[in-house]
Structure formats: structure tokens, C-alpha cells
Amino acid sequence: MTDPGTTPTPAPGDRPRTPVLLLDVVGLSDRALAHMPRLRAVAAQGFRAPLDTVLPAVTCTVQSTFLTGTAPAAHGAVANGWYFRDLGEVFLWRQHNRLVQGEKIWETARRSEPGFRAVNVCWWYAMGATTDVTVTPRPIYHADGAKSPDAYVRPPELHDELVDKLGEFPLFQYWGPTASIASTRWIVGATRHLMPGADLTLSYVPHLDYDLQRFGPESREADVAAADLDRELAPLLDDAEAQGVTVVALSEYAITAVDRPVHVNRVLRDAGLLEVYTQAGMEYLDPWTSRAFAVADHQVAHVYVQDPADVERVATLLRALPGVEQVLDADGKREAGLDHERSGELVLVSEPRAWFTYYYWHDDAHAPDFARGVEIHRKPGYDPAELFFDPADRSAKAKAGLQLVRKKVGLRYAMSVVPTDARWVKGSHGRLPGPGDDAPVLLCSDASLATDRVAATDVKALVLAAAGLTPPD
């Protein structure tokens, strides 16, 4: 766990009140910055520092740490999703802000400046947040099962204003096989529209997440993605400079090269610990009766063990699993800042080039139908294979086109084009990265706040200082 005391809290002194743009450039690293001259100019004006992230280094966990200034053990966002013990269900990518425990940056600011105005464009856990403006992806789920792209926008009257200006939110370019720069372009446009008059603008741009996971951080595709993103960010950064807005740009995690998927749930099933039930020939994870199962999330997996008497047996089994570097028990979770009731009894951390799949079936003929689709809310674990049209199926794109035709004429359809073979994934994250070109970084346009390193738990204090505010006692 990163020591929260490694970064001194900046003191604002007599600094004037200054608006801040907190820009989450997911996957930002020195390797990516080599192809991003406009973003490098932010650091040239101010400073650049390595960012010490938290475990697990995944979106929901790290964003919650940035916003609360606390470790996952305190804010409770222990992963992108977890086993909701009181419901008996695994849920990923929930959206309610109440899931994040603790006071957020803008709430702290309002205790000293009651009129402090905050805008959130696509940072996670946005629903029900106390920001003044909220924009977050929210599909329309139709009665016939169809899904249409849209966003939740608050205040409600801003929804049509943004759609008139930018078009509908490009949901299918935000995630999935067709994820592209189009989603980042929309988010940048919305941020530019909403930033004037805000004291704090949060903006999340996802573009580097796609090809760095598809092809790896050292690929030509990754270099092109960084250059493309820099061009899209340039107008927003120009606006910030013209409007006197301090820019803080950072990344939640480093995406590093992987080539070793680890099927932890299949191992638990083979050991008689994980159970499934069958409907229509498809196997579904049975969390109610399983003695142990894992919620896989990139390079970290939370293992939920029903009977305390089984914990050591499960730990011994998984320590011997190739690709597992650490098995954190109660003491290990406490040391890592993950000792929260939402965490599994055990937390696995992969080896550097490995990552964890959620797969629990052995025969693809019995995989659930959602396994071959983009179904982030139904899968009991994260699935980066959703970024691909199945490379082993030459007709996958044609099938997708046919299903779109069915959708347009009002027929039911299913996008069964995602591979169930994890070998295509070339980049992942979640473990604490070592030093190097792929480590996360923080850039700030205000040189007076310069520091040698920034801990994720200190980002909140740095942003408050950039805004000219002293955190109240």
C-alpha cells in the first residue's frame, strides 16, 4: 500500500480562488506522453510527478480514492464491483454515489465555500452525487430487451442541450468492440460546454483504455491512440488556459503488457468449491451455494469464502496456482488498505504478465449467452474480451451488422460476437506497478504546487490547494 504520508499536503497560503479541471486520462504514462505534445505542455508550464496509486489499481477504486483522499478500506469501493453479500449477487459497474463512503472533494470545499460549484462529466459513481452538474453514461433499456445509447444528465434540461450540440452520447463507442475516439470526442465537447463558471470540473476520457488492452502498451496502435487523444484534448486544454483554469491531469493506473490469463474460478470449481446451476443448457455461477468463488477484476480478484473453516484451504490452493503472485489474507488486506467488509475473505494479485478471467465453465457450449455479448452488468467479473469482435470468427462483424439491421426494424437481437478465449487480451492493470514508462503520472499546470511524487490519497488535498482552498478541520 502507498504510504499516504509520502506527499506533503500543499498549503494554498494567500492563493486566489482558481477554477480547476481534474482530467482523468485513463492509462496515462510517460510512454503515452511521448506522443502527446499538447498534454506535455501542461507539465512544461507546471510540473509532472509519478503518481503512487492504490490496490487494486482499477477505475472505481482509484477514482474514489482521488475524490475522498482515503484508502479503499475507508471509502469501500474495493473494486469495479463485488459480491453484495446481503443480496447474494455479484454486481459490477453500479452507479450510485452512496456506494462511496466518505466526503468528496467538492463536499469538503463547500464547508469553507458554500457556493463551490462542481461539474462531473463521466467520472464513475455519478448517480445521486451532490455535484451541481452530472453527466454519466446511462442506456435506455426498452421493454423488449433492446438497449439504446443515452446519458443521465442533471439538471435534466441540460440533456437536450448537450444532445442538440453534440448528438446522442455514443455509448457503443464508449465500450465494446466498436469503442473508439468518438466517445472521448463527445466527453471533451461536453466538458468544454460545461466548464465555464465551474469551480471544479471532473472529466474522464477513456480512449487509451481500448487499444492498450487490445494490443498492449508497446504496440503501434497504442502510440496512435495517444496521438489521437492528444489532438482531441487540445481544444479543452486551450479553453482551460484561456479561462484561467488550473489543469490537473492524471491516470488511475498503468496498463502493462500481459499474455497469461488465469482462470481462477475453474480451479475453484475443479476443487469442488464453486457451484453452478443450469438453465436452457447454460451454466450460471451459483453464489448462494458455492463455498468459494472469485470476482475477477483485471489483475486482482476478490475470493469470497462462505465458511471461515475453508479459508486456509482455499488460500493454499490458490497460492499454488500459476500466475498468482500474492494471496492476501486478513493481515494482507489490512496492510494493503483493503480490509473492508465488501472485500473477499482473500484477495489475489496476479504476476506482472498475468490477469484473471471470470470464466467458470469448462465447455463453451455451456457458457451463458451473455458471455458472448457486451454485458457489463450481468457478468460476475470484468471481461476485457468485450473489446473484440471474436478474431477466431471471420463472420463476427457481419453477424453484428445483421443484428443492427434487426434492431432498426424493431426485431429482437443479440450481439453474440465477443470471444470466450482470453488469449486476445494484450494489456491489463490492477496490481501496483513498478517504476518505468508504463507507471501512472500526474501533470499540473501550476508550478507552485510542484512535488516529487503524489500519492493517490493526496490528490484531493492537491486539488483543493490548486483551487485556493484550505481543507477545513
N, C-alpha and C positions, 0 to 999 in steps of 0.2 A: 504494500500500500504506500502511496506517496505521502510523505510527511507534510501535513498542512502547514507546517511552520517554515518550509523551505523558502517561501516567498514573503518578504515583508509586505504588510498591508500599506499601500500607498496613501499618504496623507494629502488631502486636497489643499490644505493651507488656505490661502486667500484666492484660490482659483475661482473664476467666474463660472456661473451655471452654463453648461455646454451640452447641447444635444449629442447623443451617442447612437451610432449604428453598430449593433452587435451582430456580426455577419458570420454565420456558421457555414464555412466552406468545407463540407464533409470530405475527409480524406486528404486535406491539405498537408503538404510536406515539402521539404526542401527539393525533393525530386520533382514534384509538380511545379513548384515555384520557378524552376529553371525555365519553364515555358510560359510564364505568366508575368510579363513585364509591367502591366498596369497594377497588378496587386503588389509586386515587389516595390513599386514606387511608394506605397503606403509605409513600408518598413524604412525606405530611404528617408522619408520625411520624419518618421518617428523612430521605431525600433522593432526588432524581431527577437523572439526568445523561444527556446524549446518549451513545450507545454507538457507537464507531467500529468497524464490522465489517470483515471481510476479503473479498477477492475469491477465488472467487466467493461472493457472499452467498447461499448455499443451505444447507439444513439440515445435511447431513452434514459439510460443510466447517467451518461456523461452530461447530457443537456440538463438533467435535474440537478446534478452537482454544480454545474456552472450557475444555475439560477438560484439555488439555495445556499451555496457555499458550504455544503455539508457532504459527508460521505454517504454511500448507499445505505449503510446501516441506520442512518438517521432519516433520510428522505424516502426510503422504501422502494424506489424504482430499481430493483435489483437486477433487472434485465429488460429486454424489449417485451417481455411477457413472462408469466409464471403460472404455477398451479394455484388457482384460487381455492384454498382448502375448504372454505365454507360453502362453496358451490359445487365442488367436486369436478371442476372443469379447468382445462388449460386454455388461457386466453392470451394472445399476443396482440400488440398494437391497439390496446384500449386507448380512449381519448380523453377521459375525464381528468381535469386538473387536480381534483381532490385525491387522486392516487399518489400524488407527490406531496409528501408531508414536509412542512416547513415553510418559512416565509421566503417569497421570491424577491428578486431584485427590486422590482417596481413597488412591491408592498413595503419593503424596507425604506425605499426612497420617500414614499408618501407619509411615513411617520414624521419626517422632518419637512417635507414639501408636499402638503396635501393635494396640490393641483398637478402633481407629476403625471405626465401623460405617456402611456406605453402602448406600442403597436406591436402585434405579433403576426408575422407572415410565415407560417408553416413550421415554426418550432413545435415540437410534439407536446402532448397533454394540454392541448389548447382549449378543449371544450369546457366551458364553465370557468375559465380563468378570469381573473379580475383585471386583465388588460382593458384598455379603452377600446381598442380595435383588435379583432381576431379574424384571421383568415387561415383556414385549415382544410385539407382535402376531406371531402365527405360525399361519397357517391349517393346517387338516388337508387334505392333498392325498390324496384317495382313489384307489384303483386304477383306477376307471372315468373318472378325469379330473375328477370333481366336487371342489369346494372348499368346506369348511365353516369357519365362524368359530371361532377359538380364539386362545389366547395361550400363549407359552412362559413358564413360571414356575419360578423356582428360589429356595429349595428346593422340590422337587416337591410336597410336602404342602400348600404354600400354594395350589396351583392350585385344588383343590376348595374350599378355604376361601374364596377370592375368588369363585368361581362360585356357591357357596351364598349368599354375601352380596350379590353384585351381578348375578348372571346371567352368561351367557357373554359373552366380550368381543365387542362389537358391530362386528365387522370391516367390515361393509358400510355402516356409518355412520362409519367411520374414514377411508375414502377412496372415491371413485367418485360416481356421480350421486346416490346416496342419502346421501352424507356429511352429518352433522348434529351437533347438540349432544349427541346420545346418547353418542357416543364420549368426548367430554370429560367428561360426567357420570360415566361408568364410571371413567375415569382419576382424576378427583378423588376418587371414592369409594375406589378402591384406595390412593391416596396418603394419605387420611385414616386408612385402616386400618393402613397400614404405617409411618407417620411416627413414632409413639411409640417411643422407645428408639433411634432412629437418630441418628447424629451428622451425617450428610448425607443428605438426601432429594432426589433428582432427579425432577422431574415435568415432562412435556411435554404441553401442552394445545394441540390443533391447530385449534380452532374458527374462528379468524379467517382461517385459510388458505383456507377454502372460498368464502364469498361475496365476499371481497375479490378472489379470482381470477375468480370467475364474473361479478361485476357491477362491480368496480372499487372502490378505497378511498373514493371520494367518493359512493358510492351510498347510498340509504336502507337497502338490505339490509345494507351494511357496518356502518352505525350500529346497526341492530337486533342484528346478530351480536355486536357489542362489548357491548351492554347484556345480552344473554342470557349471554354468557360471564362477565361480572362477577357475575351472580347465582349462577352455578354455582360460582365461585371463593370466594364469600363464606364458606361454612362451613369450607373449608380454611384460609382466612386467619384466621378466628376461632379455629380449633383452634391454629394456629401462635402466635397472640398468647397464648392461654390456657396453652400449654405452654412458653412462653419460647423459641420458635424464631425465629431471625432469618430474615426473608424477603429473598431476592434474586430479583427478577422481571425478566426481560429478554427481548429478542427477538433472533433471529438476523439478521433482515433487515427492510427496508422493502418493502411491496408498493405499487407505484406503478401509475398508470393506463397501459394500453397499448392500441394499436389497429393495430399493424403487425407481423404475423407475417412472419418472414424464413425462406425455405425454402433454407437453405444447401446441403443435400445435393442438391437438384435442380439447383442451379447447378454443383456439382461433377460431377454425372452428365452434364449437358449439355456440360461441358468434356472429357468422356471420361476423367475421373479416378476416378469411383465406378462400381463394377460391381454388378450384381445377378445372381442366379440364379433360375430359375423352377421351381416345383413346383405341380402342380394348378392352373395358371393364375395363381398368386400369386407376386409378386416379393418376394425377400428380399435384404437387404443382404448383399453378399459381402465381408467384411472381409479375407479371405485374399488376394484378388486386386486389390482396389481400391488404386489409387495414392494416393488421398486420400479421406477421409470424415470427417464431423463427428459427435461425440457431443453433441447439443444438450441443454442443461440450463438452462431458463429464459432468462436474458439473457446467458448465457455458453455458448460452445461450444468443446470441445477438438477440434482438427483433427489427425488422425493422417496423416502423410505417409510412405509406405513408403520412397521413395528420397530421400535428402538433396538430390539434384540438382533435385528438383521443388519444394523448399520455397519458394524465392523466386517461382517461377511461381504457386504456389497463393496465396501471400501477396498478390501483385499482383492476382490475380483477385478475391480476397475484399475487398481494400481498396476496390475499385470497386463492391462490392455495396451497394445502398441499404439502409439500416438498420443497417449495421455502423459502429460508431464507432471501434473500435480493433482492430488485428491485432497481437497480442503475439508477437514472435519470441523467440529465446533471451534476448536482453538485456531485452526487455519482461517476459518471465516472471520473470526474476531480480529485476527491480525490483518486480514485483507480489507476490513471495513464492510463485510457482507453479513454480519450476524444480525439479520432481520428475520422476522417470522415468515416472510414471503420466500426466503431462500430455501433451497432444498436442504435436506439433512447433510448432504455432501455437495460440493461444488467442484466440477472438473475443469482443469485448464489444459489445453492441448499443447503439444510440442509446437515449435515455431512454424513448421510447414504443414501442420495438420489442422483439421477443423471437424466439427461434429455435425452429422446429419441427424434429422429427426426420424428417419426411416425405422420402422419396427416390423415390417412384413419381410418375408424372405422371397416370396414369389410375386413378381409384378402383376401376375394375373389376378391376385387377390388384393392389390393395392386399392385404397379408396379412390373414388372418382376425382376427389379434389386434389389428389397427388399430382395429376397431370394438368392442373389449371393454376391460375394465379388466385390463390385463396388464402390471403394472409391472416384472416380471422378464423379459419377452420382448421388449419394445420397446427398440430400440437408441438410446434417448433419452427424455427426460422428455416426458410428454403431458398438459398441463393440460385438454385436451378431455375427459379421463376424468371430469371433474366434471359433465358434462352428459348428460342424455338428449338425443339429437340434436334440436335445435329445429326442424330442417327436416323431420323425420319425425314427423307427428302421431300415428303409431301406436307410437312408440318405447316409451312407458311400458306400453302394452298388450302389446307383444311381451315386455317384461321380465316382466310378470305371468304371461304364458303359460309362459315358461321356468322361472319359480319353481314353477309347478304341475308341470311336467315333472320338476323336481328332486325335489319332495316325493314323487312316485310312483316315484322311482328310475330315471327315464329320463335319458339323456344330454341335455345342454342347452348352449347358448352364448348369452351375453348380448351380442348384436351390436347395441348401442344407442348407442354412442359416436360422435359426429360425426367425420368426417375433414376438416372445414372449420374452420380455426383462427380464423376471424373472431369466434367467440362469446366468446373469452377477453378479459377486460377488465382484468385485473391481473396483474402479474408482478414478479419480483425477480431479483437476481443481480449486477447491476452495483453499484458503490459509490454509495450515494445521496448526493444533495446535502442541505444543511440544509433544514428545513421540517417541516410537520406529519406527513409520512409517514416521517421518519427513525426508525431504531430507538432505543429508550431503555432505560435500566436504572433500576430502583427498588430501594431498600434500606430496611429498617425501622430500621437502626442509624445514627443521625445522626453518630456518632463516626467513621464511615468516609467521610464526605462528601467528594466531589471534583468538580471542574468537568466533567470528561469521563472516560469509561472506554474504554480500548481493549480489543478482544476478547481480545487476548493477555494482558491484565492481570486478566481475570475470575477466573482460577484463584487468583492471589495475593489478590484481594479476598475470595474465599470462604474461603480459609484464615485470613485475618485475622478475618473475621466469626466463624469457629469458635474463635478464640482461639489459633491455631497460627502459629508462625513456620516458614516453609519451611526444611527442613534444607539444609545446604550439599551 
